[in-house]
Amino acid sequence: MNVSMGYGKGDDDASERMLNAALDHGYTLFDTAAMYGMGHSESMIGRTLAHRRNEYVLASKCGVFRNAEGKSEINGRPEVLVKTCEDSLRRLQTDVIDLYYLHRIDSKVPVEDSVGALADLITAGKIRTIGLSECSTETLLRAHRVHPITAVQSEYSLWSRTPERRILATCTELDIAFVAFSPLARGFLTGKGSDNSQLPDNDIRCTNARPRFEPEVFAKNTELLTPYKAIAERVGCSMAQLALAWVLAKGNHVVPIPGTKHMEYMIENAGAGDIKLDAETVDELDQLINESTVVGTRYTDNLMASIDSERD
């Protein structure tokens, strides 16, 4: 997403160089979506990596895209998902998408209908496996009865622990991969942005939808970074690498997907795969930064209510 929207203006040439370099540095999964830049991200991956298609697992998402009025909306109707897939395949310059997520759960459409349409796409050879993004355990179980779900994607990091309420354990029980987006807490855990007043106006962290980035709240949360930085120095890694190593320590089925449009951050993140945290350090991090020690909620109540995730 970072190369197309959400975190300030991107540079297509720099992003294309970074995508190729990511493969050279050992990345094997690229995660995109139809809604990222309204097709921009998929198109960039298509024109940049089509010649290296056999080197990576390709994941994309449907169910959130532009409606007839040009506005983004959640739509899980089967015919819409099928059309979105066809459009994504064209932009990605590929015959098949390895992992295709339902990006958000449409409350107006039974998840069984949406997953049934995705299962038909597997039969047609358009996609290989099905994923769900930001879903509750109940929804996952309903979907899994229609067709095996390969992966569940949700926000998960030291400061966003909702998946620990139930769905992480459910994924373990059902042998489903858990893909953690925003594992760096939208940059907070990198320690590189202690003053969010310098963020560009079109950065999603500047909106009122993310209370933890309100200036006074953010300033309070940054106090946690002093002891956190000390742990990173003791382990011998960067703060970003520590955050990713913590996610990796949560299970072999847990896959963090840090997003960036910067070459140096991509290379730094790759180094996290070589870090093995001991149980004592994982516990220390658990106690230091969690939803009880962080000030503010992940999203506003109104936005959180629109997401099909665990409530308690």
N, C-alpha and C positions, 0 to 999 in steps of 0.2 A: 504494500500500500504506500509505503514511504516515497517510492519513486514517482508516484502519481498524484498524491493528495494527502492532506491531513497535517503535514509537518513543514509547511512553507514551500516555497517554489523549488522545483527540482531542476536538474540539468540532464537532459536526455543523453547527451554524449557521455557524460561522466557515469551515469547510471548503467549505460550499455557496457562500458568498459568494466564496471564493477561486477556486473552479472557474469561476464566471461571469466573474470578473475576469481569469482566465488567458486566456480567449477574447478578451477586450477588449485584452489585451496582446500578442496575436499568436501564442499557442500554437495549434498545429494538430493535435497528436496527444495523445490521452489513453490511457494504458496502465493496464489493470486486470487482474483475474483472479478466477476463481470463489473461490479460496481466501483472498483478502484479506478478512479479517474474516468468512470463511465466507459470502460473498455481500453483506456490508455495503457494500463499496466499489462494487460494481456497482449496487446499489440506490440509493446516493447519486448516482451519475452519472445513472442513469435518471430519478430524480425531479427532479434539478437541471438537467440539460442536454438532456432529451428535446425541448424546444421549440426547441433550437438545433442539432439533430442534423446539419444540413447544413453546419455550420461547422467540423467537425473529423473527423479520421480516428479511428475507434474500434478499439482493440486490446484483446482479452481473452485469457484462457488457460484451457485445460482440462487434465485429466490429474492434477491434485492437488486433492482435495476430501475432504469428510467421508464416512467409510464408515458401515456399518450400526451400528457401535459409537459413532459420533460422533467418531472420531479422524481426523486428517488422514492421508491415504495417497496414494502414487503409484499411479495406475491408468490404463493406456493401452488398456484393452479397448474395442473399437469401440462396443459398446452403451453403455458408461459415458460415452464422449466425446459421443455423440449426445444422451444425456439431459442431460449438463452443459450442452451448447450450448442446448438448449431452455430450461433453467432460467435461463441467463444472458440469453438474449434477453428473457425475461419481466422479469427484474430490471432490465435496461438499457432497457426500454421502447422497443425497436427491432425492426425486421424483419430486419436483417442486421448482422453484425459485419464490419468491413472487413478486419481482420487477426486471425486466430485462431491462437494458439500452442498447441503441445503443451508444457505448462509444464515437465515433466520427462520424461525417457525412462524408460519402464517396462522394466526388464531382463527381465521375465517375458513381455513381448509384443513380437513383432517390430515394429520401427518401421514396416515396410512396411504392416502391418495397421492401425496407428494412423493413419498418413498416408492410407491408403486410405479410412478412415472420414471423415476430414476432407475428402478430395476429393469424397466423396459429398455432404457438406454444401454444398460449392460448387455441385454440380449441382442440389441442392434449393433453392438461393438463400438459404441460411441464413448463409453466410459468403462473403467475396469472395476472400480469399487465405489462405495457410497460412504459419505461422512455427514455428520450433523454439526452445526456450529451454534454455540450458546443455547443449549437445550437442557431441560430438566431430566432427572433420572426417569421419571414416569414417561416422558415423551420418548426417551431413548428406548425404553423397554417396548413401547408400542411399535416403534419403527423397526426394531430388531426382529419382531415377530413377522413382519412383512418380508424383510430381506436382511441378511446379516450386515451390520454396520461395521465398517473397518476402522473408523476414527471419529473421535469427538473433539472438537476444537472449542476452547473457552479461554478467557483471560485468566492467567495464573502466574503469580509471582509472590515474592515475600509479602507484598502489601495487598494482594488480591487473592484471598484464600477460599472463595466460595466453593470451588470444586472439591475441597476437602470435606464438605458437609456430607456428600454421598457419592457424587458421580465418579470421582477418582476410583473409589473402591469398586463401584459397579463396572467400570471399564476393566479393572483387574479381573473381576469374576468372569466377565464375558470375553476376555482376551481381545479387547478393543484398545487400539492406540489412543492415548490422550495427548493432543497437540496444544501446547501452551502458547497463546499469543500474548503480546506485550509482556514477555518475561522480564524485561528491564524496567517495568513500571513506567512505560512511556518516557524513558530516559532518566527518570528520577534516580534509579539505583546505579547509574553510571557515575554520578557525582559531577558530571560535566556541565550541568545547568543549574547552579544554585540560585540564580536570579531569573525567574521566569518572566519578569517584566520586559525582558529583551526579546521575547518570542515574537515572531511576525503575527500580524492580525489574522491571517488565514490559517493559523495553527490551531488544531482542535483542542489543545490544552488551554487555550485562551477563552473558550466558551464557558458559559455558566453551567453546562451539563456535567462538568468534571470538578466537583467541589474541592478535591485535594489540591488543585492547582490555583485556587483563589490565593492571591498574594499573601495574606496573613496566615492562612492555613498552610500554604506551601512552606513559608518561612519556619513555622513550627515543626513541620515534618523534617526539614533539613537538619534539625538537631540530631536526628537518628543517624545521620551519615557520618558523624565523627567516630563513634564506636564501630560503625560498620566498616569504615575505611581502615581502622586499626586491624580488624579481622582480615581484610584483604591483604594488608601488608604482612601480617603474620603468615598467611597461607602462601604468599609470594605471587599474587596475581592482581589484576586490575579489579576495580569495583564491579565493572560490567561482567567480567569473567566469573567473579564470585557469585553474582546473581544467577547466571546461567548454570554454573556448577551446582548450585542449590536445587534448581529445577531438575537437573539431570539425576541428582541423588534421590529423587522421589520415586524412582522406579524405572525399570528397563522399558516400560511401555510409555514413558513420558518423554515427549519430544518438544523442546523449545524452538520457537521460530522467531528469533530477533529480527526485526525489520530495520533497514537503514538504506540511505542513499549515498553513504560516504565510504570510500575505499578503505580508509584506515580503521573505521569501526567494524567493517566486515571482517578484516583480517584479525582484529583484536578479539571479536566474538568467536572466531574459529578456534582460538586457543583454549576456550573453555572446555573443549572436549577432552583435553589432556589432564584436567584437574579432577582429582578424586578426593572428595571431602570425607573426613572421618565422621562417625556418628556424633561425637561431642561437638564438632563445629556446626554440623547441621542443626543440632538442638540449640546451640548458642544463637544461631541466626533466627531460628524459629521463635525464640523468646524475645529477641531484640526488635524485629520488625514483623508485625502481624496486624490484623485488622483491629486489635485492641490497643496497640501502641501508636498506630497511625491516626492522625486527626482527619476527619472528613470521610465521606463515603465515596465509593468508586464512581457512581453516577448519581444524578438527582433521583428522587423517588419516582417522578413521572417517567423518566427514561428507563429506570430499572424495571418499572411495571410493564414496559413493552417488551421485555426480554423474557423468554421462557427458560428461567434458571431456577435453581433451588431457592426457596424462600426461607427455610429454617434448617 
